């Protein structure tokens, strides 16, 4: 008979595979024998009366009874005193007469608001103080009903 066809390298590869298989079996057995650390009870978290997370369940005797009628599921209505004045004041900082548009700088918020010549109620030039209302335009806030103040 001829010599064995199994070389040193082939033996080493076979040994490594066998060792890997045995390690895998050992790990599987070790996982099965240990306590279940991933069970649902260990993952539960509770919120106490102060809003803090705890791992102990709340005491049922400390529950506060709430009537269903007392729960409001809506946005509270705004009173007339809380509503902001829709009419704003500002200065016409830029106006292009040939194109018919400009910008008004709000006196309170200092934001620039676009204005078109069609919204002018009076004859207005650059630098005049005006009163106006703001509506949503196609590209952002736009001044409407602009008049001298």
Secondary structure, DSSP 4 states (H G I P E B T S, - for coil): ----S--HHHHHHHHHHHHHHHHHHHHHHHHHHS--TT-HHHH--EE-TTS-EESSPPPGGG-----GGG---SPPPPPTTTSPPS-EEEEEEEEETTTTEEEEEETTT--EEEEEGGGBSS---TT-EEEEEEEEETTEEEEEEEEE-
